[in-house]
Structures are given as C-alpha cells and as structure tokens.
Amino acid sequence: MPDEEGHPLPSEMDLRTVLHALADPLRFGVIAGFLSEPDGTERTCASFQLPVSKSTTSHHFKVMREAGLLRMVDHGNSRTAVLRRKELDARFPGLLGLVGAEPAQD
C-alpha cells in the first residue's frame, strides 16, 4: 500500500506501471534529466519547463510518483521531486541504465 503521499514501496512497484509512465516522451525526458544529475538531486516540476500547462505537468509528475519513479518532497509551500534511483535499481536492475543510454529526442 502506498504511503500517505502516494509513494509505493519498492515491492509494490509494478514493471508495467513503470513502463507505462516511461512510455510518454515528456516523462521519459524528465527521468533521463534526473539521470544526468548527481544522485539525490531535487528539482521542482517547473524546472523541467515542459511544453504543457501547469495542470498537465502536475499530472505527469503524479503518474511518475504513483509508478514509483519519483519521490515528492514537501518543503512547506513548495514541493520538489527526486529520482528513486536506489530503489529502482534494486527492484528493476538495469532499467535506469537503459533509460540513460537512450538518445534524447527533439
């Protein structure tokens, strides 16, 4: 059962759900962006400057959170996202390596 903020435990992460989240090019790009940064990097949703509305950006981050790709960190009046790299590597070895090796799409 996900925690009170909707983050699934690693044992609850489902490969089909993760792959569905990664199937969208914008979400794939967010995860690839995190992979190019040091482990533990926190970023706001807006920092990715996705070419969609604020509500659609929020939806994309919700899908990634519920799949277990990201952990949302509450900072009072703002939230940041961090890639759950260690948990994903343990649950799906090699998956993030494949995402990081895929060339960026324009």
Backbone as ProteinMPNN parsed JSONL, in Angstrom:
{"seq_chain_A": "MPDEEGHPLPSEMDLRTVLHALADPLRFGVIAGFLSEPDGTERTCASFQLPVSKSTTSHHFKVMREAGLLRMVDHGNSRTAVLRRKELDARFPGLLGLVGAEPAQD", "coords_chain_A": {"N_chain_A": [[0.847, -1.184, 0.0], [0.635, 2.171, -0.916], [2.405, 4.97, 0.629], [1.232, 7.741, 2.72], [1.516, 9.865, 0.981], [1.342, 8.806, -1.48], [3.467, 7.301, -2.509], [4.655, 4.295, -3.71], [5.829, 1.326, -2.05], [9.023, -0.219, -2.69], [8.6, -2.979, -3.218], [6.044, -2.927, -4.142], [6.134, -1.723, -6.562], [5.301, -1.956, -9.908], [6.284, -3.425, -12.894], [4.922, -3.038, -15.363], [3.459, -0.714, -14.819], [5.509, 1.12, -14.345], [6.763, 1.06, -16.861], [4.669, 2.047, -18.403], [4.551, 4.66, -17.407], [7.022, 5.571, -18.302], [6.635, 5.468, -21.011], [5.591, 7.773, -22.092], [6.884, 10.493, -23.887], [7.556, 12.988, -22.635], [7.626, 12.387, -19.891], [9.577, 10.39, -19.928], [11.729, 11.971, -20.687], [11.99, 13.59, -18.396], [12.856, 11.725, -16.477], [15.227, 10.878, -17.709], [16.553, 13.311, -17.559], [16.938, 13.56, -14.785], [18.713, 11.439, -14.485], [21.025, 12.452, -15.544], [22.055, 13.975, -13.604], [23.575, 14.38, -10.298], [23.048, 11.727, -7.919], [20.253, 11.95, -5.8], [19.566, 14.539, -6.37], [17.316, 17.225, -6.136], [14.536, 18.586, -7.761], [12.295, 21.126, -8.884], [9.048, 20.745, -10.344], [8.511, 22.673, -12.281], [11.053, 23.359, -13.119], [11.753, 21.747, -15.21], [10.538, 22.769, -17.405], [8.401, 21.847, -19.103], [6.592, 21.591, -22.171], [3.796, 22.056, -21.718], [0.622, 22.682, -20.059], [0.383, 23.894, -16.623], [-1.283, 22.248, -15.08], [-1.219, 19.887, -16.568], [1.478, 19.264, -16.389], [1.587, 18.739, -13.638], [-0.004, 16.452, -13.623], [1.646, 14.65, -15.086], [3.804, 14.392, -13.29], [2.471, 13.246, -11.157], [1.782, 10.737, -12.225], [4.363, 9.651, -12.516], [5.166, 9.635, -9.833], [3.259, 7.892, -8.666], [3.914, 5.563, -10.008], [6.29, 5.006, -8.868], [8.66, 6.063, -9.683], [9.509, 8.617, -8.921], [10.08, 10.507, -5.915], [8.221, 12.725, -4.108], [9.025, 15.641, -2.383], [8.086, 17.485, 0.326], [8.272, 20.884, 1.004], [7.015, 22.693, 2.679], [5.697, 25.332, 1.462], [6.214, 24.581, -1.099], [7.107, 21.963, -3.428], [9.452, 19.439, -4.243], [10.939, 17.131, -6.57], [12.519, 13.952, -6.53], [14.554, 11.496, -7.995], [13.989, 8.081, -7.507], [16.354, 6.442, -7.411], [18.07, 4.396, -6.18], [16.162, 2.611, -5.158], [14.777, 1.918, -7.493], [16.853, 0.76, -8.988], [17.354, -1.474, -7.41], [14.917, -2.842, -7.543], [14.351, -3.084, -10.311], [16.792, -4.012, -11.909], [19.104, -2.527, -14.108], [17.229, -1.117, -15.615], [17.197, 1.758, -15.382], [19.666, 2.279, -16.476], [19.21, 1.647, -19.142], [17.355, 3.646, -19.794], [18.959, 5.919, -19.459], [20.799, 5.481, -21.475], [19.473, 5.844, -23.815], [19.166, 7.855, -26.699], [18.507, 11.388, -26.643], [15.371, 12.801, -27.558], [14.183, 15.15, -29.915]], "CA_chain_A": [[0.0, 0.0, 0.0], [1.448, 3.39, -0.952], [2.387, 5.792, 1.839], [0.188, 8.783, 2.721], [1.742, 10.788, -0.132], [1.163, 8.091, -2.74], [4.691, 6.642, -2.978], [4.616, 2.864, -3.439], [7.027, 0.653, -1.562], [9.685, -0.881, -3.824], [7.969, -4.271, -3.513], [4.759, -2.658, -4.791], [6.361, -1.165, -7.891], [4.934, -2.896, -10.944], [7.023, -3.115, -14.112], [4.018, -2.498, -16.383], [3.129, 0.658, -14.443], [6.728, 1.904, -14.578], [6.944, 1.192, -18.303], [3.626, 2.956, -18.879], [4.984, 6.021, -17.071], [8.161, 5.914, -19.155], [6.235, 5.451, -22.42], [5.339, 9.139, -22.535], [8.175, 11.157, -24.147], [7.872, 14.036, -21.652], [8.019, 11.729, -18.629], [10.867, 9.756, -20.2], [12.723, 13.049, -20.652], [12.199, 14.001, -17.003], [13.688, 10.704, -15.824], [16.559, 10.994, -18.322], [17.15, 14.517, -16.985], [17.418, 13.226, -13.443], [19.862, 10.534, -14.601], [22.219, 13.218, -15.906], [22.429, 14.763, -12.423], [24.013, 13.548, -9.18], [22.027, 11.026, -7.151], [19.679, 12.741, -4.722], [19.219, 15.884, -6.829], [15.908, 17.595, -6.039], [14.155, 19.628, -8.715], [10.874, 21.445, -8.941], [8.41, 20.336, -11.605], [8.645, 23.782, -13.229], [12.421, 23.473, -13.614], [11.887, 20.978, -16.448], [9.955, 23.592, -18.463], [7.677, 21.013, -20.048], [5.775, 22.424, -23.06], [2.382, 21.774, -21.444], [0.078, 23.518, -18.989], [0.778, 23.556, -15.257], [-2.068, 21.102, -14.624], [-0.722, 18.695, -17.258], [2.764, 18.974, -15.749], [1.259, 18.088, -12.365], [-0.469, 15.099, -13.929], [2.803, 13.84, -15.437], [4.56, 14.089, -12.075], [1.653, 12.311, -10.372], [1.956, 9.414, -12.836], [5.709, 9.168, -12.166], [5.167, 9.356, -8.384], [2.463, 6.698, -8.395], [4.64, 4.417, -10.558], [7.449, 4.773, -8.019], [9.868, 6.639, -10.274], [9.914, 9.825, -8.196], [9.585, 10.807, -4.573], [7.942, 14.149, -3.956], [9.497, 16.117, -1.088], [7.334, 18.67, 0.729], [9.071, 21.939, 1.635], [6.083, 23.697, 3.18], [4.9, 25.961, 0.407], [6.63, 24.076, -2.402], [7.491, 20.549, -3.466], [10.455, 19.061, -5.233], [10.939, 15.719, -6.927], [13.828, 13.308, -6.555], [14.508, 10.173, -8.601], [14.173, 6.985, -6.543], [17.37, 5.677, -8.136], [18.497, 3.171, -5.485], [15.019, 1.698, -5.081], [14.517, 1.417, -8.844], [17.946, -0.141, -9.359], [17.178, -2.726, -6.677], [13.694, -3.512, -7.996], [14.431, -3.34, -11.752], [18.191, -3.811, -12.279], [19.407, -2.216, -15.495], [16.218, -0.281, -16.273], [17.628, 3.153, -15.476], [20.779, 2.299, -17.423], [18.612, 1.687, -20.483], [16.787, 4.977, -19.99], [20.069, 6.854, -19.605], [21.544, 5.219, -22.701], [18.632, 6.191, -24.971], [19.444, 9.221, -27.152], [17.441, 12.377, -26.421], [14.529, 13.11, -28.71], [13.873, 16.581, -30.059]], "C_chain_A": [[0.891, 1.247, 0.0], [1.37, 4.166, 0.362], [1.346, 6.894, 1.698], [0.35, 9.8, 1.598], [1.679, 10.097, -1.489], [2.405, 7.428, -3.308], [4.593, 5.146, -2.68], [5.931, 2.377, -2.826], [7.709, -0.01, -2.754], [9.028, -2.212, -4.203], [6.627, -4.111, -4.219], [4.916, -2.072, -6.193], [6.14, -2.262, -8.928], [5.626, -2.489, -12.247], [6.121, -2.511, -15.184], [3.665, -1.044, -16.09], [4.32, 1.583, -14.686], [6.938, 2.119, -16.076], [5.886, 2.1, -18.922], [4.03, 4.405, -18.603], [6.117, 6.471, -17.988], [7.793, 5.986, -20.635], [5.958, 6.852, -22.963], [6.673, 9.861, -22.731], [8.531, 12.243, -23.134], [8.325, 13.421, -20.333], [9.369, 11.031, -18.783], [11.98, 10.796, -20.119], [13.016, 13.548, -19.253], [13.129, 13.009, -16.308], [15.101, 10.74, -16.393], [17.288, 12.226, -17.781], [17.696, 14.274, -15.594], [18.666, 12.345, -13.509], [21.142, 11.261, -14.97], [22.725, 14.065, -14.746], [22.875, 13.836, -11.295], [22.827, 12.912, -8.451], [21.545, 11.915, -6.006], [19.313, 14.159, -5.112], [17.716, 16.095, -6.721], [15.643, 18.726, -7.011], [12.67, 19.891, -8.613], [10.331, 20.963, -10.292], [8.625, 21.404, -12.674], [10.041, 23.867, -13.825], [12.646, 22.694, -14.91], [11.308, 21.714, -17.654], [9.286, 22.74, -19.543], [6.75, 21.898, -20.889], [4.272, 22.121, -22.948], [1.92, 22.677, -20.313], [0.557, 23.032, -17.613], [0.018, 22.327, -14.757], [-1.614, 19.805, -15.304], [0.645, 18.294, -16.706], [2.527, 18.246, -14.437], [0.8, 16.652, -12.584], [0.71, 14.183, -14.258], [3.601, 13.452, -14.191], [3.785, 13.15, -11.153], [1.812, 10.893, -10.912], [3.317, 8.832, -12.455], [5.813, 8.831, -10.683], [4.443, 8.058, -8.096], [3.102, 5.428, -8.96], [5.843, 4.055, -9.692], [8.736, 5.344, -8.578], [10.407, 7.819, -9.471], [9.36, 9.836, -6.783], [9.398, 12.318, -4.516], [8.297, 14.542, -2.523], [8.802, 17.436, -0.778], [8.262, 19.637, 1.455], [8.17, 23.05, 2.154], [5.227, 24.264, 2.075], [5.331, 25.538, -0.995], [7.004, 22.601, -2.28], [8.568, 20.368, -4.518], [10.331, 17.565, -5.481], [12.37, 15.218, -6.919], [13.637, 11.906, -7.135], [14.779, 9.117, -7.531], [15.166, 5.97, -7.124], [17.735, 4.361, -7.452], [17.372, 2.139, -5.437], [14.704, 1.099, -6.445], [15.598, 0.453, -9.3], [17.814, -1.493, -8.66], [15.993, -3.529, -7.22], [13.777, -3.939, -9.463], [15.863, -3.097, -12.233], [18.356, -3.57, -13.781], [18.415, -1.29, -16.186], [16.687, 1.158, -16.442], [18.833, 3.3, -16.413], [20.294, 2.358, -18.859], [18.021, 3.063, -20.776], [17.901, 5.987, -20.245], [20.84, 6.679, -20.899], [20.769, 5.603, -23.955], [18.933, 7.624, -25.4], [18.235, 10.126, -26.922], [16.684, 12.599, -27.708], [14.257, 14.598, -28.74], [12.401, 16.791, -30.216]], "O_chain_A": [[1.798, 1.362, 0.824], [0.402, 4.04, 1.112], [0.657, 6.977, 0.682], [-0.594, 10.528, 1.293], [1.929, 10.717, -2.523], [2.407, 7.028, -4.473], [4.461, 4.761, -1.518], [6.996, 2.949, -3.06], [7.041, -0.333, -3.737], [8.917, -2.532, -5.387], [6.128, -5.058, -4.827], [3.936, -1.941, -6.926], [6.713, -3.347, -8.84], [5.553, -1.328, -12.651], [6.522, -1.558, -15.852], [3.58, -0.229, -17.009], [4.154, 2.7, -15.176], [7.253, 3.227, -16.511], [6.176, 2.84, -19.862], [3.87, 5.273, -19.461], [6.159, 7.63, -18.402], [8.567, 6.515, -21.433], [6.078, 7.086, -24.166], [7.513, 9.845, -21.831], [9.707, 12.404, -22.805], [9.294, 13.88, -19.728], [10.204, 11.075, -17.88], [13.042, 10.537, -19.554], [14.156, 13.894, -18.942], [14.077, 13.408, -15.631], [16.072, 10.642, -15.643], [18.5, 12.189, -17.569], [18.791, 14.728, -15.261], [19.571, 12.486, -12.687], [22.235, 10.746, -14.735], [23.71, 14.79, -14.886], [22.588, 12.639, -11.327], [21.744, 13.492, -8.381], [22.349, 12.554, -5.327], [18.803, 14.914, -4.284], [16.931, 15.253, -7.158], [16.402, 19.692, -7.091], [11.885, 18.998, -8.297], [11.082, 20.799, -11.253], [8.888, 21.084, -13.833], [10.207, 24.394, -14.925], [13.613, 22.948, -15.628], [11.557, 21.328, -18.796], [9.563, 22.89, -20.733], [6.18, 22.857, -20.368], [3.581, 21.953, -23.953], [2.729, 23.356, -19.681], [1.062, 21.919, -17.467], [0.593, 21.466, -14.092], [-1.625, 18.743, -14.681], [0.932, 17.104, -16.571], [3.188, 17.249, -14.15], [1.166, 15.75, -11.831], [0.77, 13.057, -13.764], [4.026, 12.304, -14.059], [4.386, 12.344, -10.443], [1.962, 9.949, -10.136], [3.414, 7.655, -12.111], [6.468, 7.858, -10.31], [4.953, 7.211, -7.362], [2.861, 4.334, -8.448], [6.357, 2.939, -9.767], [9.804, 5.13, -8.004], [11.62, 7.996, -9.355], [8.314, 9.254, -6.499], [10.306, 13.085, -4.838], [7.917, 13.86, -1.571], [8.919, 18.396, -1.54], [8.953, 19.259, 2.401], [8.528, 24.225, 2.075], [4.152, 23.741, 1.782], [4.847, 26.096, -1.98], [7.19, 22.072, -1.184], [8.591, 21.052, -5.542], [9.707, 16.836, -4.711], [13.307, 15.944, -7.25], [12.672, 11.216, -6.805], [15.71, 9.261, -6.739], [14.844, 4.795, -7.301], [17.708, 3.311, -8.094], [17.598, 0.948, -5.649], [14.399, -0.089, -6.549], [15.3, -0.561, -9.931], [18.124, -2.532, -9.243], [16.067, -4.752, -7.338], [13.326, -5.028, -9.82], [16.129, -2.092, -12.892], [17.821, -4.309, -14.608], [18.727, -0.732, -17.239], [16.584, 1.717, -17.534], [18.993, 4.332, -17.066], [20.89, 3.037, -19.696], [18.17, 3.583, -21.882], [17.794, 6.816, -21.148], [21.471, 7.622, -21.376], [21.344, 5.678, -25.041], [18.955, 8.522, -24.559], [17.089, 9.682, -26.999], [17.255, 12.591, -28.799], [14.117, 15.23, -27.693], [11.951, 17.929, -30.35]]}, "name": "protein", "num_of_chains": 1, "seq": "MPDEEGHPLPSEMDLRTVLHALADPLRFGVIAGFLSEPDGTERTCASFQLPVSKSTTSHHFKVMREAGLLRMVDHGNSRTAVLRRKELDARFPGLLGLVGAEPAQD"}
